[in-house]
Amino acid sequence: MGITVTKKCGKAVRRNRWKRLIREVYRLHRQKLPAADFVVTVKRGVDIPAFQELERELLRLWRRAADESGHRGLRQ
């Protein structure tokens, strides 16, 4: 998994917070994710969401990416 957070998103503390949250969601769910490469790009101007909101959104996106690529989706 790759994570990119541009300097336009804020100072290092803010960029690192994004990366830590995304990595934690990945760590908690990596056993369920299909074997695929993911790149998560954070756009500027987006506030850092609560962990549960970020988790829900990333799982939705990973499920959608897996479905479009022909994988069987998230494993149970």
C-alpha positions in Angstrom: 0.0 0.0 0.0 1.2 3.5 -0.8 0.2 6.7 0.9 0.8 10.1 -0.5 -0.1 13.3 1.3 1.1 16.5 -0.4 2.6 19.5 1.4 -0.5 21.4 0.3 -2.5 19.4 2.9 -0.6 21.1 5.7 2.4 20.9 7.9 4.2 17.7 8.7 2.2 17.0 11.9 -1.1 17.1 9.9 0.4 15.0 7.0 1.8 12.4 9.4 -1.6 12.2 11.2 -3.3 11.3 7.9 -0.7 8.6 7.2 -0.9 7.1 10.7 -4.7 6.9 10.5 -4.6 5.3 7.0 -1.9 2.8 8.1 -3.9 1.8 11.2 -7.0 1.1 9.1 -4.9 -1.0 6.8 -3.3 -2.8 9.6 -6.6 -3.7 11.2 -8.1 -5.0 8.0 -5.2 -6.3 5.9 -6.2 -10.0 6.5 -9.6 -9.3 4.8 -8.2 -7.3 1.9 -7.6 -8.9 -1.4 -4.1 -9.4 -2.6 -3.8 -6.1 -4.6 -1.8 -2.9 -4.6 -3.5 0.2 -3.1 -2.4 3.8 -3.4 -4.1 6.2 -1.1 -3.8 9.9 -2.0 -5.0 12.6 0.3 -6.2 15.7 -1.5 -5.7 19.2 0.0 -8.5 21.0 1.7 -10.0 17.8 3.3 -10.3 17.8 7.1 -9.0 14.8 9.0 -12.1 12.7 9.8 -12.8 10.7 12.9 -11.1 7.2 12.8 -14.4 5.4 12.3 -15.5 7.6 9.4 -12.1 7.1 7.7 -12.2 3.4 8.3 -15.7 3.1 6.8 -14.8 5.2 3.7 -11.5 3.3 3.1 -13.2 -0.1 3.4 -15.9 1.1 1.0 -13.3 2.2 -1.5 -11.2 -1.0 -1.2 -14.3 -3.1 -1.7 -15.2 -1.1 -4.8 -11.7 -1.4 -6.2 -11.7 -5.1 -5.5 -15.0 -5.5 -7.3 -13.9 -3.5 -10.3 -10.6 -5.5 -10.6 -12.4 -8.8 -10.5 -11.3 -9.8 -7.0 -13.9 -11.4 -4.7 -14.1 -8.3 -2.5 -13.2 -8.2 1.2 -12.7 -11.6 2.8 -14.7 -12.3 5.9 
